[in-house]
Amino acid sequence: MAVAITTSGNSPNVLRAVEVAREYRLVTIGLTGRTGGKLVSAVDRCICIPSDQTPRIQEAHILTGHILCEVIEETLFEQS
């Protein structure tokens, strides 16, 4: 899996990284803001933060990352 993070959704280096990840047949997840830019159509799944304010988008990306890590950790290491 590859996670691509770009506030605008149009960062050339991030879009290129997604292209390479897809060449390796990785599942691609995008974290972006506003309307998602070009990243929306480049990834398998996109989490788009509906804001035009860069600091709010980045704060939401951090929170999203923490939530995803917690869900994955609970799934992989669930204690019975």
PDB file of N, CA, C and O in Angstrom:
ATOM      1  N   MET A   1       0.846  -1.162   0.000  1.00  0.00           N
ATOM      2  CA  MET A   1       0.000   0.000   0.000  1.00  0.00           C
ATOM      3  C   MET A   1       0.896   1.231   0.000  1.00  0.00           C
ATOM      4  O   MET A   1       1.946   1.255   0.642  1.00  0.00           O
ATOM      5  N   ALA A   2       0.463   2.247  -0.730  1.00  0.00           N
ATOM      6  CA  ALA A   2       1.161   3.533  -0.738  1.00  0.00           C
ATOM      7  C   ALA A   2       0.166   4.621  -0.360  1.00  0.00           C
ATOM      8  O   ALA A   2      -0.956   4.665  -0.866  1.00  0.00           O
ATOM      9  N   VAL A   3       0.600   5.495   0.540  1.00  0.00           N
ATOM     10  CA  VAL A   3      -0.233   6.613   0.965  1.00  0.00           C
ATOM     11  C   VAL A   3       0.384   7.893   0.414  1.00  0.00           C
ATOM     12  O   VAL A   3       1.552   8.193   0.661  1.00  0.00           O
ATOM     13  N   ALA A   4      -0.415   8.637  -0.333  1.00  0.00           N
ATOM     14  CA  ALA A   4       0.040   9.892  -0.938  1.00  0.00           C
ATOM     15  C   ALA A   4      -0.628  11.058  -0.226  1.00  0.00           C
ATOM     16  O   ALA A   4      -1.850  11.087  -0.081  1.00  0.00           O
ATOM     17  N   ILE A   5       0.182  12.026   0.219  1.00  0.00           N
ATOM     18  CA  ILE A   5      -0.348  13.168   0.965  1.00  0.00           C
ATOM     19  C   ILE A   5       0.024  14.448   0.241  1.00  0.00           C
ATOM     20  O   ILE A   5       1.203  14.726   0.024  1.00  0.00           O
ATOM     21  N   THR A   6      -0.984  15.230  -0.132  1.00  0.00           N
ATOM     22  CA  THR A   6      -0.771  16.519  -0.763  1.00  0.00           C
ATOM     23  C   THR A   6      -1.977  17.403  -0.485  1.00  0.00           C
ATOM     24  O   THR A   6      -3.113  17.007  -0.744  1.00  0.00           O
ATOM     25  N   THR A   7      -1.737  18.583   0.033  1.00  0.00           N
ATOM     26  CA  THR A   7      -2.832  19.498   0.366  1.00  0.00           C
ATOM     27  C   THR A   7      -3.656  19.862  -0.856  1.00  0.00           C
ATOM     28  O   THR A   7      -4.886  19.864  -0.802  1.00  0.00           O
ATOM     29  N   SER A   8      -2.984  20.169  -1.960  1.00  0.00           N
ATOM     30  CA  SER A   8      -3.684  20.612  -3.172  1.00  0.00           C
ATOM     31  C   SER A   8      -4.211  19.456  -4.007  1.00  0.00           C
ATOM     32  O   SER A   8      -5.194  19.600  -4.734  1.00  0.00           O
ATOM     33  N   GLY A   9      -3.549  18.307  -3.897  1.00  0.00           N
ATOM     34  CA  GLY A   9      -3.891  17.187  -4.764  1.00  0.00           C
ATOM     35  C   GLY A   9      -3.218  17.274  -6.119  1.00  0.00           C
ATOM     36  O   GLY A   9      -3.492  16.462  -7.003  1.00  0.00           O
ATOM     37  N   ASN A  10      -2.341  18.248  -6.292  1.00  0.00           N
ATOM     38  CA  ASN A  10      -1.707  18.466  -7.595  1.00  0.00           C
ATOM     39  C   ASN A  10      -0.182  18.495  -7.545  1.00  0.00           C
ATOM     40  O   ASN A  10       0.448  18.897  -8.523  1.00  0.00           O
ATOM     41  N   SER A  11       0.417  18.089  -6.455  1.00  0.00           N
ATOM     42  CA  SER A  11       1.877  18.111  -6.339  1.00  0.00           C
ATOM     43  C   SER A  11       2.490  17.104  -7.315  1.00  0.00           C
ATOM     44  O   SER A  11       2.231  15.905  -7.213  1.00  0.00           O
ATOM     45  N   PRO A  12       3.304  17.591  -8.263  1.00  0.00           N
ATOM     46  CA  PRO A  12       3.853  16.703  -9.296  1.00  0.00           C
ATOM     47  C   PRO A  12       4.635  15.517  -8.733  1.00  0.00           C
ATOM     48  O   PRO A  12       4.524  14.406  -9.251  1.00  0.00           O
ATOM     49  N   ASN A  13       5.419  15.737  -7.683  1.00  0.00           N
ATOM     50  CA  ASN A  13       6.203  14.635  -7.130  1.00  0.00           C
ATOM     51  C   ASN A  13       5.318  13.563  -6.504  1.00  0.00           C
ATOM     52  O   ASN A  13       5.625  12.375  -6.593  1.00  0.00           O
ATOM     53  N   VAL A  14       4.234  13.971  -5.877  1.00  0.00           N
ATOM     54  CA  VAL A  14       3.318  13.014  -5.256  1.00  0.00           C
ATOM     55  C   VAL A  14       2.555  12.245  -6.335  1.00  0.00           C
ATOM     56  O   VAL A  14       2.373  11.032  -6.225  1.00  0.00           O
ATOM     57  N   LEU A  15       2.119  12.937  -7.354  1.00  0.00           N
ATOM     58  CA  LEU A  15       1.413  12.271  -8.461  1.00  0.00           C
ATOM     59  C   LEU A  15       2.322  11.263  -9.149  1.00  0.00           C
ATOM     60  O   LEU A  15       1.876  10.179  -9.528  1.00  0.00           O
ATOM     61  N   ARG A  16       3.590  11.612  -9.313  1.00  0.00           N
ATOM     62  CA  ARG A  16       4.539  10.682  -9.931  1.00  0.00           C
ATOM     63  C   ARG A  16       4.766   9.469  -9.034  1.00  0.00           C
ATOM     64  O   ARG A  16       4.866   8.343  -9.521  1.00  0.00           O
ATOM     65  N   ALA A  17       4.847   9.698  -7.730  1.00  0.00           N
ATOM     66  CA  ALA A  17       5.014   8.586  -6.795  1.00  0.00           C
ATOM     67  C   ALA A  17       3.838   7.620  -6.875  1.00  0.00           C
ATOM     68  O   ALA A  17       4.019   6.406  -6.781  1.00  0.00           O
ATOM     69  N   VAL A  18       2.630   8.161  -7.049  1.00  0.00           N
ATOM     70  CA  VAL A  18       1.444   7.312  -7.191  1.00  0.00           C
ATOM     71  C   VAL A  18       1.543   6.496  -8.478  1.00  0.00           C
ATOM     72  O   VAL A  18       1.183   5.319  -8.492  1.00  0.00           O
ATOM     73  N   GLU A  19       2.022   7.103  -9.549  1.00  0.00           N
ATOM     74  CA  GLU A  19       2.201   6.362 -10.807  1.00  0.00           C
ATOM     75  C   GLU A  19       3.130   5.174 -10.597  1.00  0.00           C
ATOM     76  O   GLU A  19       2.838   4.064 -11.041  1.00  0.00           O
ATOM     77  N   VAL A  20       4.239   5.408  -9.924  1.00  0.00           N
ATOM     78  CA  VAL A  20       5.208   4.334  -9.667  1.00  0.00           C
ATOM     79  C   VAL A  20       4.592   3.269  -8.773  1.00  0.00           C
ATOM     80  O   VAL A  20       4.765   2.076  -9.023  1.00  0.00           O
ATOM     81  N   ALA A  21       3.881   3.679  -7.743  1.00  0.00           N
ATOM     82  CA  ALA A  21       3.231   2.719  -6.845  1.00  0.00           C
ATOM     83  C   ALA A  21       2.264   1.835  -7.624  1.00  0.00           C
ATOM     84  O   ALA A  21       2.190   0.630  -7.383  1.00  0.00           O
ATOM     85  N   ARG A  22       1.533   2.422  -8.542  1.00  0.00           N
ATOM     86  CA  ARG A  22       0.581   1.636  -9.338  1.00  0.00           C
ATOM     87  C   ARG A  22       1.314   0.677 -10.272  1.00  0.00           C
ATOM     88  O   ARG A  22       0.826  -0.422 -10.536  1.00  0.00           O
ATOM     89  N   GLU A  23       2.481   1.083 -10.775  1.00  0.00           N
ATOM     90  CA  GLU A  23       3.291   0.174 -11.605  1.00  0.00           C
ATOM     91  C   GLU A  23       3.686  -1.068 -10.802  1.00  0.00           C
ATOM     92  O   GLU A  23       3.809  -2.160 -11.356  1.00  0.00           O
ATOM     93  N   TYR A  24       3.881  -0.892  -9.502  1.00  0.00           N
ATOM     94  CA  TYR A  24       4.211  -2.000  -8.611  1.00  0.00           C
ATOM     95  C   TYR A  24       2.962  -2.700  -8.080  1.00  0.00           C
ATOM     96  O   TYR A  24       3.045  -3.584  -7.227  1.00  0.00           O
ATOM     97  N   ARG A  25       1.819  -2.296  -8.592  1.00  0.00           N
ATOM     98  CA  ARG A  25       0.531  -2.892  -8.246  1.00  0.00           C
ATOM     99  C   ARG A  25       0.173  -2.731  -6.769  1.00  0.00           C
ATOM    100  O   ARG A  25      -0.465  -3.602  -6.177  1.00  0.00           O
ATOM    101  N   LEU A  26       0.589  -1.609  -6.180  1.00  0.00           N
ATOM    102  CA  LEU A  26       0.233  -1.316  -4.807  1.00  0.00           C
ATOM    103  C   LEU A  26      -1.150  -0.674  -4.758  1.00  0.00           C
ATOM    104  O   LEU A  26      -1.552   0.018  -5.693  1.00  0.00           O
ATOM    105  N   VAL A  27      -1.857  -0.901  -3.690  1.00  0.00           N
ATOM    106  CA  VAL A  27      -3.097  -0.175  -3.440  1.00  0.00           C
ATOM    107  C   VAL A  27      -2.687   1.248  -3.062  1.00  0.00           C
ATOM    108  O   VAL A  27      -1.776   1.440  -2.257  1.00  0.00           O
ATOM    109  N   THR A  28      -3.354   2.237  -3.642  1.00  0.00           N
ATOM    110  CA  THR A  28      -2.980   3.631  -3.387  1.00  0.00           C
ATOM    111  C   THR A  28      -4.098   4.368  -2.659  1.00  0.00           C
ATOM    112  O   THR A  28      -5.271   4.286  -3.023  1.00  0.00           O
ATOM    113  N   ILE A  29      -3.691   5.089  -1.618  1.00  0.00           N
ATOM    114  CA  ILE A  29      -4.610   5.872  -0.796  1.00  0.00           C
ATOM    115  C   ILE A  29      -4.132   7.322  -0.875  1.00  0.00           C
ATOM    116  O   ILE A  29      -2.936   7.590  -0.756  1.00  0.00           O
ATOM    117  N   GLY A  30      -5.049   8.241  -1.074  1.00  0.00           N
ATOM    118  CA  GLY A  30      -4.690   9.652  -1.122  1.00  0.00           C
ATOM    119  C   GLY A  30      -5.285  10.429   0.036  1.00  0.00           C
ATOM    120  O   GLY A  30      -6.427  10.201   0.434  1.00  0.00           O
ATOM    121  N   LEU A  31      -4.497  11.349   0.572  1.00  0.00           N
ATOM    122  CA  LEU A  31      -4.987  12.315   1.549  1.00  0.00           C
ATOM    123  C   LEU A  31      -4.780  13.679   0.915  1.00  0.00           C
ATOM    124  O   LEU A  31      -3.651  14.059   0.602  1.00  0.00           O
ATOM    125  N   THR A  32      -5.855  14.407   0.726  1.00  0.00           N
ATOM    126  CA  THR A  32      -5.761  15.697   0.065  1.00  0.00           C
ATOM    127  C   THR A  32      -6.775  16.661   0.655  1.00  0.00           C
ATOM    128  O   THR A  32      -7.473  16.340   1.616  1.00  0.00           O
ATOM    129  N   GLY A  33      -6.844  17.818   0.080  1.00  0.00           N
ATOM    130  CA  GLY A  33      -7.789  18.820   0.555  1.00  0.00           C
ATOM    131  C   GLY A  33      -8.610  19.363  -0.596  1.00  0.00           C
ATOM    132  O   GLY A  33      -8.511  18.904  -1.734  1.00  0.00           O
ATOM    133  N   ARG A  34      -9.428  20.361  -0.265  1.00  0.00           N
ATOM    134  CA  ARG A  34     -10.272  21.026  -1.245  1.00  0.00           C
ATOM    135  C   ARG A  34     -11.078  20.005  -2.040  1.00  0.00           C
ATOM    136  O   ARG A  34     -11.796  19.190  -1.460  1.00  0.00           O
ATOM    137  N   THR A  35     -10.963  20.048  -3.353  1.00  0.00           N
ATOM    138  CA  THR A  35     -11.709  19.103  -4.200  1.00  0.00           C
ATOM    139  C   THR A  35     -10.882  17.877  -4.562  1.00  0.00           C
ATOM    140  O   THR A  35     -11.361  16.993  -5.272  1.00  0.00           O
ATOM    141  N   GLY A  36      -9.653  17.816  -4.083  1.00  0.00           N
ATOM    142  CA  GLY A  36      -8.821  16.639  -4.318  1.00  0.00           C
ATOM    143  C   GLY A  36      -7.842  16.763  -5.456  1.00  0.00           C
ATOM    144  O   GLY A  36      -6.894  15.982  -5.543  1.00  0.00           O
ATOM    145  N   GLY A  37      -8.047  17.727  -6.332  1.00  0.00           N
ATOM    146  CA  GLY A  37      -7.130  17.903  -7.456  1.00  0.00           C
ATOM    147  C   GLY A  37      -7.016  16.662  -8.314  1.00  0.00           C
ATOM    148  O   GLY A  37      -7.950  15.866  -8.410  1.00  0.00           O
ATOM    149  N   LYS A  38      -5.861  16.508  -8.936  1.00  0.00           N
ATOM    150  CA  LYS A  38      -5.613  15.371  -9.830  1.00  0.00           C
ATOM    151  C   LYS A  38      -5.471  14.057  -9.069  1.00  0.00           C
ATOM    152  O   LYS A  38      -5.640  12.978  -9.637  1.00  0.00           O
ATOM    153  N   LEU A  39      -5.162  14.157  -7.791  1.00  0.00           N
ATOM    154  CA  LEU A  39      -4.934  12.947  -7.001  1.00  0.00           C
ATOM    155  C   LEU A  39      -6.180  12.076  -6.902  1.00  0.00           C
ATOM    156  O   LEU A  39      -6.082  10.850  -6.851  1.00  0.00           O
ATOM    157  N   VAL A  40      -7.344  12.702  -6.875  1.00  0.00           N
ATOM    158  CA  VAL A  40      -8.598  11.951  -6.726  1.00  0.00           C
ATOM    159  C   VAL A  40      -8.716  10.840  -7.761  1.00  0.00           C
ATOM    160  O   VAL A  40      -9.087   9.714  -7.430  1.00  0.00           O
ATOM    161  N   SER A  41      -8.405  11.150  -8.993  1.00  0.00           N
ATOM    162  CA  SER A  41      -8.553  10.147 -10.053  1.00  0.00           C
ATOM    163  C   SER A  41      -7.312   9.266 -10.208  1.00  0.00           C
ATOM    164  O   SER A  41      -7.330   8.309 -10.982  1.00  0.00           O
ATOM    165  N   ALA A  42      -6.239   9.578  -9.482  1.00  0.00           N
ATOM    166  CA  ALA A  42      -4.999   8.814  -9.615  1.00  0.00           C
ATOM    167  C   ALA A  42      -4.889   7.687  -8.600  1.00  0.00           C
ATOM    168  O   ALA A  42      -4.093   6.767  -8.791  1.00  0.00           O
ATOM    169  N   VAL A  43      -5.678   7.738  -7.512  1.00  0.00           N
ATOM    170  CA  VAL A  43      -5.556   6.745  -6.444  1.00  0.00           C
ATOM    171  C   VAL A  43      -6.781   5.831  -6.386  1.00  0.00           C
ATOM    172  O   VAL A  43      -7.829   6.125  -6.961  1.00  0.00           O
ATOM    173  N   ASP A  44      -6.614   4.715  -5.674  1.00  0.00           N
ATOM    174  CA  ASP A  44      -7.733   3.790  -5.499  1.00  0.00           C
ATOM    175  C   ASP A  44      -8.789   4.349  -4.563  1.00  0.00           C
ATOM    176  O   ASP A  44      -9.988   4.221  -4.812  1.00  0.00           O
ATOM    177  N   ARG A  45      -8.330   4.973  -3.479  1.00  0.00           N
ATOM    178  CA  ARG A  45      -9.243   5.582  -2.504  1.00  0.00           C
ATOM    179  C   ARG A  45      -8.662   6.929  -2.092  1.00  0.00           C
ATOM    180  O   ARG A  45      -7.450   7.069  -1.923  1.00  0.00           O
ATOM    181  N   CYS A  46      -9.534   7.909  -1.935  1.00  0.00           N
ATOM    182  CA  CYS A  46      -9.067   9.236  -1.556  1.00  0.00           C
ATOM    183  C   CYS A  46      -9.879   9.767  -0.372  1.00  0.00           C
ATOM    184  O   CYS A  46     -11.109   9.710  -0.358  1.00  0.00           O
ATOM    185  N   ILE A  47      -9.157  10.280   0.609  1.00  0.00           N
ATOM    186  CA  ILE A  47      -9.779  10.963   1.737  1.00  0.00           C
ATOM    187  C   ILE A  47      -9.514  12.440   1.515  1.00  0.00           C
ATOM    188  O   ILE A  47      -8.382  12.905   1.648  1.00  0.00           O
ATOM    189  N   CYS A  48     -10.558  13.169   1.178  1.00  0.00           N
ATOM    190  CA  CYS A  48     -10.439  14.578   0.825  1.00  0.00           C
ATOM    191  C   CYS A  48     -11.009  15.437   1.950  1.00  0.00           C
ATOM    192  O   CYS A  48     -12.173  15.295   2.325  1.00  0.00           O
ATOM    193  N   ILE A  49     -10.184  16.319   2.478  1.00  0.00           N
ATOM    194  CA  ILE A  49     -10.612  17.218   3.551  1.00  0.00           C
ATOM    195  C   ILE A  49     -11.233  18.453   2.899  1.00  0.00           C
ATOM    196  O   ILE A  49     -10.535  19.195   2.208  1.00  0.00           O
ATOM    197  N   PRO A  50     -12.525  18.686   3.105  1.00  0.00           N
ATOM    198  CA  PRO A  50     -13.226  19.762   2.384  1.00  0.00           C
ATOM    199  C   PRO A  50     -12.957  21.156   2.968  1.00  0.00           C
ATOM    200  O   PRO A  50     -13.828  21.772   3.582  1.00  0.00           O
ATOM    201  N   SER A  51     -11.738  21.624   2.757  1.00  0.00           N
ATOM    202  CA  SER A  51     -11.361  22.944   3.255  1.00  0.00           C
ATOM    203  C   SER A  51     -10.413  23.599   2.257  1.00  0.00           C
ATOM    204  O   SER A  51      -9.732  22.913   1.494  1.00  0.00           O
ATOM    205  N   ASP A  52     -10.372  24.913   2.266  1.00  0.00           N
ATOM    206  CA  ASP A  52      -9.420  25.663   1.460  1.00  0.00           C
ATOM    207  C   ASP A  52      -8.266  26.189   2.310  1.00  0.00           C
ATOM    208  O   ASP A  52      -7.364  26.847   1.791  1.00  0.00           O
ATOM    209  N   GLN A  53      -8.288  25.907   3.597  1.00  0.00           N
ATOM    210  CA  GLN A  53      -7.261  26.410   4.501  1.00  0.00           C
ATOM    211  C   GLN A  53      -6.200  25.330   4.740  1.00  0.00           C
ATOM    212  O   GLN A  53      -6.463  24.304   5.366  1.00  0.00           O
ATOM    213  N   THR A  54      -5.007  25.588   4.229  1.00  0.00           N
ATOM    214  CA  THR A  54      -3.921  24.614   4.319  1.00  0.00           C
ATOM    215  C   THR A  54      -3.680  24.111   5.742  1.00  0.00           C
ATOM    216  O   THR A  54      -3.549  22.902   5.930  1.00  0.00           O
ATOM    217  N   PRO A  55      -3.616  24.981   6.749  1.00  0.00           N
ATOM    218  CA  PRO A  55      -3.389  24.455   8.104  1.00  0.00           C
ATOM    219  C   PRO A  55      -4.477  23.488   8.562  1.00  0.00           C
ATOM    220  O   PRO A  55      -4.168  22.483   9.201  1.00  0.00           O
ATOM    221  N   ARG A  56      -5.743  23.767   8.251  1.00  0.00           N
ATOM    222  CA  ARG A  56      -6.831  22.866   8.653  1.00  0.00           C
ATOM    223  C   ARG A  56      -6.720  21.533   7.921  1.00  0.00           C
ATOM    224  O   ARG A  56      -6.952  20.478   8.511  1.00  0.00           O
ATOM    225  N   ILE A  57      -6.367  21.575   6.638  1.00  0.00           N
ATOM    226  CA  ILE A  57      -6.210  20.336   5.862  1.00  0.00           C
ATOM    227  C   ILE A  57      -5.103  19.484   6.471  1.00  0.00           C
ATOM    228  O   ILE A  57      -5.272  18.279   6.661  1.00  0.00           O
ATOM    229  N   GLN A  58      -3.981  20.107   6.773  1.00  0.00           N
ATOM    230  CA  GLN A  58      -2.849  19.368   7.324  1.00  0.00           C
ATOM    231  C   GLN A  58      -3.155  18.816   8.718  1.00  0.00           C
ATOM    232  O   GLN A  58      -2.737  17.706   9.048  1.00  0.00           O
ATOM    233  N   GLU A  59      -3.873  19.574   9.528  1.00  0.00           N
ATOM    234  CA  GLU A  59      -4.284  19.067  10.843  1.00  0.00           C
ATOM    235  C   GLU A  59      -5.192  17.849  10.689  1.00  0.00           C
ATOM    236  O   GLU A  59      -5.056  16.875  11.428  1.00  0.00           O
ATOM    237  N   ALA A  60      -6.109  17.902   9.740  1.00  0.00           N
ATOM    238  CA  ALA A  60      -7.010  16.772   9.501  1.00  0.00           C
ATOM    239  C   ALA A  60      -6.245  15.565   8.961  1.00  0.00           C
ATOM    240  O   ALA A  60      -6.592  14.425   9.270  1.00  0.00           O
ATOM    241  N   HIS A  61      -5.205  15.808   8.153  1.00  0.00           N
ATOM    242  CA  HIS A  61      -4.380  14.700   7.657  1.00  0.00           C
ATOM    243  C   HIS A  61      -3.679  13.996   8.818  1.00  0.00           C
ATOM    244  O   HIS A  61      -3.605  12.768   8.852  1.00  0.00           O
ATOM    245  N   ILE A  62      -3.165  14.778   9.767  1.00  0.00           N
ATOM    246  CA  ILE A  62      -2.499  14.190  10.929  1.00  0.00           C
ATOM    247  C   ILE A  62      -3.489  13.336  11.723  1.00  0.00           C
ATOM    248  O   ILE A  62      -3.184  12.203  12.095  1.00  0.00           O
ATOM    249  N   LEU A  63      -4.669  13.886  11.978  1.00  0.00           N
ATOM    250  CA  LEU A  63      -5.696  13.143  12.709  1.00  0.00           C
ATOM    251  C   LEU A  63      -6.086  11.872  11.964  1.00  0.00           C
ATOM    252  O   LEU A  63      -6.212  10.810  12.574  1.00  0.00           O
ATOM    253  N   THR A  64      -6.276  11.969  10.664  1.00  0.00           N
ATOM    254  CA  THR A  64      -6.629  10.807   9.842  1.00  0.00           C
ATOM    255  C   THR A  64      -5.556   9.732   9.932  1.00  0.00           C
ATOM    256  O   THR A  64      -5.869   8.547  10.045  1.00  0.00           O
ATOM    257  N   GLY A  65      -4.298  10.138   9.882  1.00  0.00           N
ATOM    258  CA  GLY A  65      -3.196   9.182   9.996  1.00  0.00           C
ATOM    259  C   GLY A  65      -3.216   8.457  11.329  1.00  0.00           C
ATOM    260  O   GLY A  65      -3.002   7.246  11.383  1.00  0.00           O
ATOM    261  N   HIS A  66      -3.472   9.188  12.404  1.00  0.00           N
ATOM    262  CA  HIS A  66      -3.539   8.565  13.726  1.00  0.00           C
ATOM    263  C   HIS A  66      -4.708   7.587  13.815  1.00  0.00           C
ATOM    264  O   HIS A  66      -4.573   6.503  14.383  1.00  0.00           O
ATOM    265  N   ILE A  67      -5.839   7.964  13.262  1.00  0.00           N
ATOM    266  CA  ILE A  67      -7.011   7.079  13.284  1.00  0.00           C
ATOM    267  C   ILE A  67      -6.733   5.802  12.497  1.00  0.00           C
ATOM    268  O   ILE A  67      -7.042   4.705  12.961  1.00  0.00           O
ATOM    269  N   LEU A  68      -6.153   5.943  11.314  1.00  0.00           N
ATOM    270  CA  LEU A  68      -5.843   4.766  10.487  1.00  0.00           C
ATOM    271  C   LEU A  68      -4.855   3.846  11.203  1.00  0.00           C
ATOM    272  O   LEU A  68      -5.018   2.626  11.179  1.00  0.00           O
ATOM    273  N   CYS A  69      -3.838   4.420  11.835  1.00  0.00           N
ATOM    274  CA  CYS A  69      -2.870   3.600  12.575  1.00  0.00           C
ATOM    275  C   CYS A  69      -3.540   2.843  13.714  1.00  0.00           C
ATOM    276  O   CYS A  69      -3.236   1.674  13.953  1.00  0.00           O
ATOM    277  N   GLU A  70      -4.446   3.507  14.411  1.00  0.00           N
ATOM    278  CA  GLU A  70      -5.139   2.845  15.515  1.00  0.00           C
ATOM    279  C   GLU A  70      -6.005   1.690  15.018  1.00  0.00           C
ATOM    280  O   GLU A  70      -6.000   0.611  15.611  1.00  0.00           O
ATOM    281  N   VAL A  71      -6.734   1.907  13.952  1.00  0.00           N
ATOM    282  CA  VAL A  71      -7.594   0.856  13.397  1.00  0.00           C
ATOM    283  C   VAL A  71      -6.751  -0.331  12.936  1.00  0.00           C
ATOM    284  O   VAL A  71      -7.097  -1.482  13.203  1.00  0.00           O
ATOM    285  N   ILE A  72      -5.648  -0.053  12.248  1.00  0.00           N
ATOM    286  CA  ILE A  72      -4.777  -1.134  11.766  1.00  0.00           C
ATOM    287  C   ILE A  72      -4.176  -1.888  12.944  1.00  0.00           C
ATOM    288  O   ILE A  72      -4.154  -3.119  12.955  1.00  0.00           O
ATOM    289  N   GLU A  73      -3.689  -1.150  13.932  1.00  0.00           N
ATOM    290  CA  GLU A  73      -3.093  -1.791  15.107  1.00  0.00           C
ATOM    291  C   GLU A  73      -4.107  -2.667  15.831  1.00  0.00           C
ATOM    292  O   GLU A  73      -3.787  -3.790  16.220  1.00  0.00           O
ATOM    293  N   GLU A  74      -5.320  -2.167  16.014  1.00  0.00           N
ATOM    294  CA  GLU A  74      -6.349  -2.958  16.694  1.00  0.00           C
ATOM    295  C   GLU A  74      -6.701  -4.205  15.887  1.00  0.00           C
ATOM    296  O   GLU A  74      -6.969  -5.265  16.453  1.00  0.00           O
ATOM    297  N   THR A  75      -6.700  -4.070  14.580  1.00  0.00           N
ATOM    298  CA  THR A  75      -7.031  -5.210  13.719  1.00  0.00           C
ATOM    299  C   THR A  75      -5.934  -6.271  13.753  1.00  0.00           C
ATOM    300  O   THR A  75      -6.216  -7.466  13.846  1.00  0.00           O
ATOM    301  N   LEU A  76      -4.682  -5.821  13.676  1.00  0.00           N
ATOM    302  CA  LEU A  76      -3.584  -6.771  13.624  1.00  0.00           C
ATOM    303  C   LEU A  76      -3.250  -7.387  14.980  1.00  0.00           C
ATOM    304  O   LEU A  76      -2.847  -8.547  15.057  1.00  0.00           O
ATOM    305  N   PHE A  77      -3.418  -6.611  16.045  1.00  0.00           N
ATOM    306  CA  PHE A  77      -2.956  -7.057  17.356  1.00  0.00           C
ATOM    307  C   PHE A  77      -4.081  -7.113  18.376  1.00  0.00           C
ATOM    308  O   PHE A  77      -3.865  -6.873  19.564  1.00  0.00           O
ATOM    309  N   GLU A  78      -5.276  -7.431  17.911  1.00  0.00           N
ATOM    310  CA  GLU A  78      -6.433  -7.518  18.799  1.00  0.00           C
ATOM    311  C   GLU A  78      -6.167  -8.544  19.892  1.00  0.00           C
ATOM    312  O   GLU A  78      -5.760  -9.674  19.621  1.00  0.00           O
ATOM    313  N   GLN A  79      -6.405  -8.130  21.130  1.00  0.00           N
ATOM    314  CA  GLN A  79      -6.196  -9.043  22.248  1.00  0.00           C
ATOM    315  C   GLN A  79      -7.522  -9.705  22.600  1.00  0.00           C
ATOM    316  O   GLN A  79      -8.562  -9.050  22.661  1.00  0.00           O
ATOM    317  N   SER A  80      -7.466 -11.008  22.828  1.00  0.00           N
ATOM    318  CA  SER A  80      -8.678 -11.754  23.143  1.00  0.00           C
ATOM    319  C   SER A  80      -8.934 -11.789  24.613  1.00  0.00           C
ATOM    320  O   SER A  80      -9.920 -12.379  25.054  1.00  0.00           O
TER     321      SER A  80
END
